Amino acid sequence: KFITELTERVAPLCKSGTVKLVLNAGDHADLRASLLETLAALGFAAGGDLKVIGDHAGVVALQRSQDFAPVTLLAFSDYFAAVAATDLLVPVVDVLACKPSELAFYPV
């Protein structure tokens, strides 16, 4: 629920180019589907103002280029890519929002 509300609230800022939002659904297919539904309802479309990345190579390329779409959704079929995505992107994003138990994995 938190991530859906966050997405809804920052959507206008993403549309205006003020904020670039990166969402990591990890390897959770249900979260991926829910976020895609929410983003579609907010008017974001893949190939336009929504980029969907589903593999480790895509995350590495994004980290190197830092060419973020207004909204980037990370969604993977394997656990390693899901965890590695956050590790790779933490150094190049301004804000990390995660559940408290996840903070044990990231230096703050």
Secondary structure, DSSP 8 states (H G I E B T S, - for coil): -HHHHHHHHHHHHHHHTS--EEEE-TT-HHHHHHHHHHHHHTT--BTTTEEEE-SHHHHHHHHHH----SEEEE--SSHHHHHHHHHHHGGG-S-----GGGGGGS--
